[in-house]
Amino acid sequence: MNSLRLCAFFSDAPDRYYYRTAKVGQTVRFPCPTKLFEDVNWVRLETLASRARDIYLGNRGPRDGLDPRFAVLDKNHSHSLVIRNVTVNDSAYYKCIEDSGFGNRHFYGLTVEGDGPI
């Protein structure tokens, strides 16, 4: 992914961008470290042009009906998104927004490779 294209897409360009490739069945962890004592929100985008879907909304917790393979672990001011037993369908973009958008924004691109449902 071209970071210049990514930054042009987001008016609130991420402070940090990471790209990860995983194999079907692995567990992936995306950290969202913060120096603030504020909540973080995690969202998922199927493509860069798609609308963001809430995954985790800070003190309100996970979105209702969220796949149980997804969890947010809060430890030492890092709100890590963990996806267990990834599938090809988990290939997407994941964004952590700190302090309702006023803090850091971490952006992760995930590609899952291997056999599995598409």
N, C-alpha and C positions, 0 to 999 in steps of 0.2 A: 504494500500500500504506500502510495506516495504521500509523505507527510504534508507536503505543500498543498496537495489536493484536499487532504483531510482538513487542514487548517482553514482553507478557503470555504469548506462546506459549513463549518461551525462558526457562528458569529462569536460564540464563547469558546474559542479554541482551547483544547485540552492543554494542561500544563505538562502532562507527561503522556506519552503514547507508547504502547508496547504491542508487539505482535507475537502470537504464540501458535505453534502447531502441536497437536496432540493426536494420539492414536485412539481409536474406538476402545472404550473400556477404561481408559486412564482417568485419574482425578486431576483436575486443574485448580489452581488457586491464584486469584488475582488480588493482590494486596491494595488497600487504599489507606496508606498511613496518613495521619493527620496530627497536627500540633494543637488543634483546637479541641475543645471539649464538646463539640457540636455533633449532631447526628449526621449520617451520610445517607444518600439515596443511591441505589443501584438501578440502572435501566439497561434494557437490551434493545438493540436495533438489528433487524434482519439484514438490512443493507444500509449503506450510508444515506440513501435517499428515503428510507422508511421512517415511519413514526416510532418514537421510543416507547417501549412497554415497560412499565414499572416492575421491578423484581423485588426490591426491598425499600421500604420507606422509613428509614431511621427508627424513631421511637414507636412508630406504628407497626413495625415488623414486616414480615414477608407479605407479599400480595396474596390475597385469598386465592386458593386454587393453584398456588405455585407448585411446580414439580418438586416432590420431596428430595430429589437428587441435589437441589440447589439449597445452599445454606450460607448465611453470613456469620462469620466468627468475629467477635469483637474482643480483641486482646491487645493490651498496651497501646491504645489509640490507633490500632489498625483494624479496619473493618473489611476483612478479606472475604471476597465472594469465592465459594468453593462449589465446584460442580463435580459430582461423583459419577463414575461410569458414563463418561461422555459418549454421545452418539453423533453421527454426521449432522443431525438436525440442530445440534448445539453450536455449529459454526455460525458465528454472528459477531457483532460488535457489542462490547459491554462497557458501560461508562459509570464511573463513581463520581458523584457530585457531593462535595463537602459543604456543610453549613448552608444549605438551601441555595447553592450556587455562588456564594460569596468567597468560598475557600478554594482549595485546589480541585482540579478536575483531572482524573486519571482515565485514560481511554485504552481499551484492550481489543485487539482484533484476534479472533480465535478461528482457526481452521482445524477441523477434525478429519483425519484421514483413516481409511480402512473400510472394511465391509460392514454394512449395516443398512438400516432403512434410510431412505433419502427423504 
